[in-house]
Amino acid sequence: MYENHKIFKTEFAGRELIVETGKFAQLSNGSALIRYGNCVVLANATASAKPRDGIDFFPLSVDFEERMYAAGKIPGGFLKREGRPSEKAILSSRVIDRSIRPLFPKDMRNDVSVHLCVMSTDKDAIPEIVGMIGASIALSISDIPFNGPISGVSVGLIDGEYVFNPDAAQREASQMAVTVASSAAKVTMIEAGANEVDEDVMIEGIMAGHAENAKLVEFINSIVAEIGKEKFTFESCAVNEEIYNAVKEAVGEDIKVAFDNADKITRDKLTAEVCKKAHDILDEKYPDDGAMIDECLYKLQKMTVRTWLSEEGKRVDGRGLNDMRELYAETDILPTVHGSGMFARGKTQVLSIATLGMISEEQILDGLDEETSKRYIHHYNMPGFTTGEAKPVRSPGRREIGHGALAERALLPVIPPVEEFPYTIRVVSDVLTSNGSTSQGSICGSTLALMDAGVPIKAPVAGISCGLITREDGSFITMVDIQGIEDFFGDMDFKVAGTKKGITAIQMDIKVDGLTREIITEAIHKTRDARYHILDNVIAPVISEPRSDVKECAPKVITMKIDPEKIREVIGSGGKVIQKIVADTGAKIDIEDDGSVFIAATEKASADAAKAIIDGIVFEPEVGAIYKATVVKIMEFGAFVEFAPGKQGLVHVSKLDTKRVEKVEDLLTEGDEIMVKFMEVDSKGRYNLSRKDALLEMQGK
């Protein structure tokens, strides 16, 4: 039935990789089922026969779908089916998109869709790596024009040794998690999280991953040689040289004048006027080519910026290649939030807000990963007004989720453990003005907000980006702190975040077919120097270390540990006991299965009161110990006393004094404080106490 069914096998990073083609999804342009251990991903690549009318960009979509059955789970919620992709799935889509996008022809406008479906999971395999390999194979064997193949690998660092595609235990012990995608010759994508790893160690890890990928690229090429389809021809959208030269002659000098302006608002206004002028001059001559005139104007602007940078080392705002824009930092901006910090780099301006909550407020994760929750959460927002656009606010898109995840990854290594700081921490970075590097601005702003909130982070973190212009002869230049126009017309946005000790996160976007070791090394070293400048000269003068305590408006948290067997006593039947404690004290209380108790209240006195009540509930008196007690009730046969919060016992009349006591009232009244010795718990569970034995022991008799 499946006469074209093929199975290809190889070893990759110490495990068998199996590729099946010709059996599944036979109507796709290219399809492959990838098995890596027990992880199974179905990869499909499809393309439209021709471009959509009027489209002026390459419409690539990458969808990474998690089927909950892959992990033996039923989706939560009322519908019990997969809905919006998980954050992890969205991030995986972005990683794979960035890995393959630079390798499509620049003049193609056909829709291309890459669909990756995780159908079985393996805790020791990383599904996005398997998906990336699947995407590369599906595209490479298809008839879709693609300048691949590529391979992807995860690089860990354990005891100074690099580990490829680490298993679950190795990932837990690793000092870094670096995803490297590369062709045989160059690196096409880097995404990294690290525990303050040295720059040179990171560079060697990236290049080690590249070398490992080269082996798999050779394997994929052997598959293509056997079953690969001939690539289809497409309608090129390359600019019409005649029209381009006409546009250049009409407004070439005007574009230079418009761009030679440090102020973005003025530059954008002048550029719009130049574009209108071009249409006024050329629309009559080329009445059916308005879209092509726009394409030529785009190319003219791009070539102007690139020529200045490449040939003159000139930037539109007059900076040198290694100069940053004007920097500004401020903390304690909003009166009732737990921590706030604003960071500005030129026109880019980000306000970050830190909020502290109970441990029970950590985010619950519903996905294929074994990770079920996280207590440090970072969210990023960028409304239309930040770029001067009039558009409604929508739910966060892939870009917002990706930038938030990058900032979260950058700061996570310095977040204190729960034992040291028993809070759930959420940081929201609101972009107020955008002109490039907002994700890195949010990292700097979040460092300020966390320290302002009194979070004892291990070290401040800063982020900065590096751009790239490549020349036809293979040479290149890099520039630090790219603004929007340089990102738009340049070849790279290489974002690096870290502390003075080392790197905590990297994210790389490129528009060329890959980076060499030389480019990667220069970018990482340049961003290190720029990062040091931000930490030493911008952040440190504003706030050099975390505040000694959380703010007055933030919850005060007390932690304690109780015997897990006592948890039911603290909670009470139907939660009555703990609900009463909360009602009486105003504190919030979380209790974990191991007996950890977290008590939070705006006023520390409320938290202390709740702790005292819980201490009393779980208190176990020690036989022979002496306690201070308060008389609560006088009886004919003795006195009931409270010797610990919620703990009462009987002092029999015969045990009230060293001499005979005829009537209890002759010696005691309610409210008196006396010292008692704990004698026993009787057969009925009652506490028996003795004032007589306490007095004798205190007298040394």
Order of alpha helices (4+ residues) and beta strands (2+ residues): beta-beta-beta-beta-beta-alpha-beta-alpha-beta-beta-alpha-beta-beta-alpha-alpha-alpha-alpha-beta-beta-beta-beta-beta-beta-alpha-beta-alpha-beta-beta-alpha-beta-beta-alpha-beta-alpha-alpha-beta-beta-alpha-beta-beta-beta-beta-beta-alpha
